[in-house]
Structures are given as structure tokens and as C-alpha cells.
Amino acid sequence: MAQCEVCGNEYDKAFSVTMSGGDSHTFDSFECAIHALAPVCEYCDVKVIGHGVEADGAFYCCAHCASMAGSKGVSDRA
């Protein structure tokens, strides 16, 4: 059994996520994986679990938040 790095639960169905840089993380649920790995919107502080928007080197949950933060010419992906 593997142990979740977020909640510490030992679970026989835990899974690992390997990042592009090679770092590997072990979780017992998608909830814990999102908590640990999802970027946070620079404007409203929610976890970005969809496509989101990247502008000027920052992540936003949507084009509205990016524009409110001052980014120009951003749009949501459809």
C-alpha cells in the first residue's frame, strides 16, 4: 500500500503522478492531487482545475480574472 502525500492515508488504490520535470507524487484521491498540484488563480485564488488562462506568466481560472488583473487580449478557450 502507498501513502498519500497530502492526507497521509494508506490506500491500496493510490496512484502516482509524474510531473514533466520528473518529480513523482503519490495520492489516494483526485481531491488530494488537485490540492497539491493545481495552480491557483492569481486574481481570485481558486484552484485552476480546467484549462484556465495563462497570461504574462501568471495563471488565471478564466479570461475575466486575467482581464481584471490587467492582462489584455485574453479569451477563454472554447
Secondary structure as UniProt FT lines:
FT   STRAND          2..3
FT   TURN            5..7
FT   STRAND          10..11
FT   TURN            12..13
FT   STRAND          15..18
FT   TURN            20..21
FT   STRAND          24..27
FT   HELIX           30..37
FT   TURN            42..44
FT   STRAND          53..55
FT   TURN            56..57
FT   STRAND          58..60
FT   HELIX           63..68
FT   TURN            69..70
//
